[in-house]
Amino acid sequence: MKDTYLQRTSINVKNIEESESFYKNVLDFTKIYHKTIPLNKLKGYPVDDKNKNGNLELMMLSQGVNKPMLGLMKVTPVHEERTSALVFYTSKIQYISKNFKLYGGNITMSLRDGESFDFKTNKVKPSLVIMGTDLNNHFIEVIQFKEG
């Protein structure tokens, strides 16, 4: 399916500033986005019960335009054991939505309208989004930007 590709991998970190320093100074990443989001606003992101009223600090790093990004995630108050999140861009979100559960995935947030960061334009844009976990409990977010 050539119309779907990996946009970013995000990893849980214990110290976001030290992790940023490592990826900037060792692998030449640049910070392009940094935001703290209340976890109760991320309806499809599965979290430990201890963190239901906590926050997700998300920093996006890039090595250049049109290259996949690396997301650094720090969940508070308790460090999450979940190690990664995969984010895909697609033009076939209905197809993916239909097949997600059919092939063993678990949908944590059904297809809905949303806003997503577009690394090509460096802006937040209207989108369709579905969230869930794969067979191994890795978090997956799939985004299709709306035209116009």
C-alpha positions in Angstrom: 0.0 0.0 0.0 2.1 2.9 -1.3 -0.3 5.5 0.0 0.5 4.8 3.6 3.9 5.4 5.2 5.6 5.8 8.6 5.6 9.4 9.6 7.2 9.1 13.0 8.2 6.7 15.8 7.8 8.0 19.3 9.6 6.6 22.3 9.0 6.9 26.0 11.8 8.6 27.8 12.5 9.3 31.5 14.2 12.7 31.0 13.1 14.6 27.9 15.8 17.3 28.0 18.6 14.7 28.3 17.1 12.7 25.5 16.8 15.8 23.3 20.4 16.6 23.9 21.5 13.1 23.0 19.6 13.0 19.7 20.6 16.6 18.8 24.3 16.2 19.6 24.8 12.6 18.5 22.4 12.1 15.5 21.9 15.7 14.4 18.2 16.1 15.1 16.5 19.5 15.5 13.5 20.2 17.7 10.5 21.3 15.7 7.7 20.9 18.2 7.3 20.7 22.0 4.0 20.6 23.9 2.5 19.2 27.1 -0.9 17.7 26.6 -3.4 16.6 29.4 -3.9 12.8 29.0 -7.6 13.2 29.5 -7.6 15.1 26.1 -6.1 12.1 24.3 -9.1 9.8 24.4 -7.5 7.0 22.2 -4.1 6.8 23.9 -4.1 4.0 26.4 -2.5 5.0 29.8 -1.9 3.5 33.1 -4.7 4.2 35.6 -2.2 6.2 37.8 -1.8 8.6 34.9 -5.4 9.3 33.9 -5.2 12.9 35.2 -1.5 13.3 34.2 0.2 14.8 31.2 2.0 13.7 28.0 5.0 15.9 27.2 5.7 15.4 23.5 8.8 16.7 21.7 9.2 16.2 17.9 12.7 16.0 16.5 13.6 16.0 12.8 16.6 15.5 10.6 15.1 17.5 7.7 12.1 18.1 5.5 10.3 15.0 4.3 12.2 12.7 6.6 10.4 10.6 9.3 10.5 12.2 12.7 11.4 11.0 16.2 9.0 11.8 19.0 10.1 11.9 22.6 7.3 11.2 25.1 7.3 11.7 28.8 4.2 10.7 30.7 3.6 12.0 34.2 3.2 11.4 37.1 4.2 7.8 36.6 6.6 6.6 33.9 4.7 4.4 31.4 6.0 0.9 30.5 4.7 1.2 27.0 7.9 1.8 25.0 6.8 3.2 21.6 4.1 4.7 19.4 4.0 4.5 15.6 2.3 7.2 13.6 1.4 6.7 9.9 0.1 9.1 7.3 -2.3 7.6 4.7 -4.8 8.4 2.0 -6.7 5.2 2.7 -8.0 5.6 6.2 -11.3 3.9 5.6 -9.5 0.8 4.3 -7.3 0.8 7.4 -10.2 1.4 9.7 -12.1 -1.6 8.2 -9.1 -4.0 8.5 -7.6 -2.9 11.8 -9.7 -5.3 14.0 -10.0 -7.9 11.3 -6.3 -8.6 11.5 -6.0 -8.6 15.3 -5.6 -5.0 16.2 -7.5 -3.3 19.0 -9.2 0.1 18.3 -8.8 2.5 21.2 -10.4 5.4 19.4 -12.7 4.9 16.4 -12.3 7.0 13.3 -13.0 10.7 14.1 -12.2 14.2 13.1 -9.1 15.7 14.6 -6.1 17.9 14.2 -2.6 16.5 13.4 0.8 17.9 13.0 2.0 17.9 9.3 5.7 17.8 9.2 5.8 18.8 5.5 4.1 22.2 6.3 5.2 22.4 10.0 1.6 23.2 10.9 -1.4 21.5 12.6 -4.0 20.7 10.1 -7.6 19.2 10.1 -7.5 15.4 9.8 -9.2 12.1 10.2 -7.6 9.9 12.9 -7.9 6.3 14.2 -5.9 5.0 17.2 -5.3 1.5 18.5 -2.8 -1.1 19.3 -1.3 -3.9 17.2 -1.1 -7.6 18.1 1.9 -6.8 20.4 0.2 -3.9 22.1 2.3 -1.2 20.3 0.3 2.0 20.1 -0.6 3.0 16.5 -2.1 6.3 15.2 -3.2 6.6 11.6 -3.8 10.1 10.1 -5.3 11.2 6.9 -5.2 15.0 6.3 -8.4 16.6 5.0 -8.1 18.3 1.6 -8.4 22.1 1.4 
